[in-house]
Every structure is written in C-alpha cells, then in structure tokens.
Amino acid sequence: MHEAIDLTRSECEHLLRTGVGGRIALAAPDGPHIVPVNYSVVDDAIIVRTSPYSVLGTYGRDSMLAFEVDQFDHERQRGWSVVVRGRGEVVNDAEELDHIRATWEPRPWAAGARTLYVRLRWSEVSGRRIGSSWDLDGALAVRRTL
C-alpha cells in the first residue's frame, strides 16, 4: 500500500495548467451531476465552453461547482488528483472573452455549438498523490499546446 501525500497549492495549480480534460460536479433539481469537460485555465480560474441549454449551462450559473482532474498509472499503483471548488459564473463581457481567447481558449471535443463560457474561480484548491516518485512535470501526456 502507498501513502497518500497532499500536494502543495503550487503543485495543484501546475497540474491544472497542464491538462485539457476534467470533470465538473454540480447539483441540479434531479440530483448531482458529473460532467466531463475540456477546459483551460485563465488567471486563477477554470474556463469551459458549453451549450446554454446543457446541465452545466442551466444549473452551473451562480452556483457552487467542483472540478477535478486526475491521472493514474494502474500498473504501478500510483496517481494524483486535484480538486477545485468555487462559484460558477457566465462570462459575457467582451473584453474578458477576448482575454480568455488570447490567453488559452478551451477547445471542446464534443460536437455542437458550445457558445456559453463558464468560469470557475477557485476558492479552494486541494490535491493528493499516491505512489513514490510520481513525476508531476510529466504527469499529463496531453499538454495545453494541443
């Protein structure tokens, strides 16, 4: 068995900034939902693009959200996970949208119109890793440059 080790805030933010896919958890009238998303990090916030009529577009506005990104090496029984929590907000301001597009625009893999930008400014950041000598720099094979 491996010991679980807490990641520093800096390590968590580094891992958030190297990924492109994660999950957002939110509450809806019919119960909790976990939505896989492509994302980017702009300043200190997760940015996703979704449909205004999706579960996230409908119930993620001005509500508490959680976001998780992780990676596991099943063969070596090691991995890491980073979770952020904060309030979801729709980005409508033209200057803010230009800043997002210029910094790192999220690129959804799913087909369809994803015209609504949702920002999750993190108020809490936490992470853990399990397994020795996990290379956090090389943890994600997919980099933001894709």
Secondary structure, 3 states (H helix, E strand, C coil): CCCEEECCHHHHHHHHHHCCEEEEEEEECCEEEEEEEECEEECCEEEEEECCCCHHHHHCCCCEEEEEEEEEECCCCEEEEEEEEEEEEECCCHHHHHHHHHHHCCCCCCCCCCCEEEEEEEEEEEEEEECCCCCCCCCCCCCCCC
